């Protein structure tokens, strides 16, 4: 039975130290994403309450917030190893959850679409939307910054799929809890539960880094007995400098910018469809939880049976072709049949492509880079550049709505973007394919 489980999880060729590091990484990622998915349906419900006309402002404010927070994260990375600055950041996010717990008590978002910006429900709802979007970016980015620091390219190809399984299982667990309790649990209780998950993630992260250190020592990556951990001690703006000078990093950034711009139109269509078809606010949150649950369950199946094998045998470049074309096809399907059923099918397929294939493949792209590039340029790309893509996509949606353009025009316009994105992904995969490790 043990050998069957090891083969299923692709651990049969892993050393004992690799297994320990991978499993602790998976558990940590489980708790981080469980924390986020306990709160995501509430964000989607509030976004629907605020209305589609405010979404571009919310995405723009999220971009500003991420941009301002990024130098703070870089300054922490400048002064201490990831084992110390990642828990500090997660403690801060957990404290914010407690603050929103207080703000949500007694706040009613019903009718927020017609309220002015300075109304308390609008301010609290917009603040929560922006904060949770920022949390989603930084919580996962900080985790993967630490992961790519400790795993080499070969280990990333073999083991990042299993780490992703941990995160997906956490997403399924968080979505399942909200699906079952959407009509019973109050938003403030969701926030406290999520804060508890994130604090547990801090404990597991410390065990993860200890296991990764042992793995590196046994693999010759760090001398035994040396206690000082590496610090990316270049300047706070070093990530942007290295990005500007490196065609390889430009390629990663352009890929992420285009993917962000292509993903936002589907989010707009989701917002419009749900607001029109599902009038009950609690039912909307339950629907969003179902979307998360079904989508992440599909991701979990792919990660267990496909991700590791596909990355090893098909290659990173081929895997990076999947997400652009899946998004373009999803937009086309919504243009032809704008229904809840179509939305569910598109979201399930997109999440499978994104989290089971595209995300692990993108993380492998960072494994050959230096520590400064892993810590600083990766953070710059995962935060600012990706959210810039979201904002560009949102502005495009608002412009098209003002021109009375339909979803069919949007789907047609996504085709050249998908082609460009897929070409860049293929070239990046060829660059990393022959890297040793």
Secondary structure as the mmCIF struct_conf table of DSSP 4:
data_model
#
loop_
_struct_conf.conf_type_id
_struct_conf.id
_struct_conf.beg_label_comp_id
_struct_conf.beg_label_asym_id
_struct_conf.beg_label_seq_id
_struct_conf.end_label_comp_id
_struct_conf.end_label_asym_id
_struct_conf.end_label_seq_id
HELX_RH_AL_P HELX_RH_AL_P1 UNK A 2 UNK A 8
TURN_TY1_P TURN_TY1_P1 UNK A 9 UNK A 10
TURN_TY1_P TURN_TY1_P2 UNK A 12 UNK A 13
BEND BEND1 UNK A 14 UNK A 14
HELX_RH_AL_P HELX_RH_AL_P2 UNK A 16 UNK A 50
HELX_RH_3T_P HELX_RH_3T_P1 UNK A 52 UNK A 54
HELX_RH_AL_P HELX_RH_AL_P3 UNK A 55 UNK A 79
BEND BEND2 UNK A 80 UNK A 80
HELX_RH_AL_P HELX_RH_AL_P4 UNK A 82 UNK A 104
TURN_TY1_P TURN_TY1_P3 UNK A 105 UNK A 106
TURN_TY1_P TURN_TY1_P4 UNK A 110 UNK A 111
HELX_RH_3T_P HELX_RH_3T_P2 UNK A 112 UNK A 114
BEND BEND3 UNK A 115 UNK A 115
TURN_TY1_P TURN_TY1_P5 UNK A 117 UNK A 118
BEND BEND4 UNK A 119 UNK A 119
HELX_RH_AL_P HELX_RH_AL_P5 UNK A 120 UNK A 150
BEND BEND5 UNK A 151 UNK A 151
HELX_RH_AL_P HELX_RH_AL_P6 UNK A 153 UNK A 181
TURN_TY1_P TURN_TY1_P6 UNK A 182 UNK A 184
BEND BEND6 UNK A 185 UNK A 185
HELX_RH_AL_P HELX_RH_AL_P7 UNK A 187 UNK A 218
TURN_TY1_P TURN_TY1_P7 UNK A 219 UNK A 220
BEND BEND7 UNK A 221 UNK A 222
TURN_TY1_P TURN_TY1_P8 UNK A 224 UNK A 225
HELX_LH_PP_P HELX_LH_PP_P1 UNK A 228 UNK A 230
BEND BEND8 UNK A 234 UNK A 234
TURN_TY1_P TURN_TY1_P9 UNK A 236 UNK A 237
HELX_RH_AL_P HELX_RH_AL_P8 UNK A 238 UNK A 245
HELX_RH_AL_P HELX_RH_AL_P9 UNK A 247 UNK A 277
HELX_RH_AL_P HELX_RH_AL_P10 UNK A 281 UNK A 302
HELX_RH_PI_P HELX_RH_PI_P1 UNK A 303 UNK A 307
HELX_RH_AL_P HELX_RH_AL_P11 UNK A 308 UNK A 313
TURN_TY1_P TURN_TY1_P10 UNK A 314 UNK A 314
HELX_RH_AL_P HELX_RH_AL_P12 UNK A 316 UNK A 336
BEND BEND9 UNK A 339 UNK A 339
HELX_RH_AL_P HELX_RH_AL_P13 UNK A 340 UNK A 351
HELX_RH_PI_P HELX_RH_PI_P2 UNK A 352 UNK A 358
HELX_RH_AL_P HELX_RH_AL_P14 UNK A 359 UNK A 366
TURN_TY1_P TURN_TY1_P11 UNK A 367 UNK A 368
BEND BEND10 UNK A 369 UNK A 369
HELX_RH_AL_P HELX_RH_AL_P15 UNK A 371 UNK A 372
HELX_RH_PI_P HELX_RH_PI_P3 UNK A 373 UNK A 377
HELX_RH_AL_P HELX_RH_AL_P16 UNK A 378 UNK A 380
HELX_RH_PI_P HELX_RH_PI_P4 UNK A 381 UNK A 385
HELX_RH_AL_P HELX_RH_AL_P17 UNK A 386 UNK A 402
TURN_TY1_P TURN_TY1_P12 UNK A 403 UNK A 404
HELX_RH_AL_P HELX_RH_AL_P18 UNK A 407 UNK A 433
TURN_TY1_P TURN_TY1_P13 UNK A 434 UNK A 434
#
